[in-house]
Amino acid sequence: MGMGNMNKMMKQVQKMQAQMAKLQEELEERVVEASAGGEAVTVKVNGKQEVLEIKIDPDVVDPDDVEMLEDLVLAAVNEALRSAQEMVASEMGKITGGMNIPGLF
């Protein structure tokens, strides 16, 4: 590969990194939502994988069955985190065109 090509490639990589950084900021603002137990528990997560909000329907709060509620919260949180990861990965993939560039993430 000649020097010209090398420079051109480096410029493309830098441009891509700048796009990714900007996108990452945008994605951190984006919120995904998941629920479990038919809306009994709803969780909102942002692109930084932070849980922003957990809503629990008072009707599912059963003092005699706290375990079921814990399971629903767990399921909703995991689902929301998974959705957030998928959203970030698919948006990033649009920029990299599915190219796996080490050290970019």
N, C-alpha and C positions, 0 to 999 in steps of 0.2 A: 504494500500500500504506500503510495507516494505521500510526501509531506502535505501537499494540497488537500488530498483526501482525508488525511489524519486531522488537519485543522477543521475541515468541513464537518467531520464527524463529531469533533469536540464541541463545535458550535451547536450542533444539533442536540447533543447530550445536555449542554448547558441550558439551551432553550427549553428542553424537556423538563429539566430539574426546576427551572423557574415556574413552568406551568404546573408542575406537581406541587410545588410549595404553595402556590396560589390556590390550587384546588384543595389541598389539604386544609387550608384555612376555611374555605367555603364549606367543606364537608364537616368540619368541627361544629359548624353552626346548624347543620342539618339534623333533623330529629326523625328517628323511626320509632314506631310504636308496635308493641306486640301484646297479645292478651292470652290468658289461659282460663280454662273452665268457662268457656262461653262468656267472655267479658267480665267474669267474676274478679279477675285481677288484670289490670292494664299497666304496662310499663313503658316509659319513654326513655330512649337512650340517644345520645348524640354521636356524631362521627368520631369523637375522641374515646368512644367506648365508656362514657360516663353515664350512670343511671341518673336521669333528671327527675323522674317522677314515678311514683308507684301509687296506683289508685286501687282500693279494695272495696268492692261492693259490700256494704254492711250486712246484706242478707247472707253472705257466705261466712260471716264470722260466727263460728260455733265454738264456744269455750270448751266443749267436750271433744272437739276434733280439731285441735290446733295444727296437727300434723298435715291434714289435708290442705289447709290454708298455706302452710309453709311450702308444701309441694307445688301448689299453684303459683306462688310467688317465685319460687325457684325456676319453674318451667317458663313463666313469662319473662323473667330477667334473662335467662339463657337464650330464649328465642329472640328477644330484642337485641341482645349483643350479637347474635349470629347475623341478624338482618343488617345491623350496622356494619359489621365486617364485610358482608357481601356487597353492600352499597359502596363502601370505600373501595373494595377490590375492583368492582366493575367500573366505577368512575375512573380509577387510576388506569385500568386496562385500556380505556378509550384513548388515553394519552400515549401510553407505551405501545399500543397496538398489540398487547399480549406479550411484548418482549420482556424477558426477565432480565432486568439490569441490576446486577448486584450493587448493594450499597445505596440504592435509590430510596428504599423505604426505611 
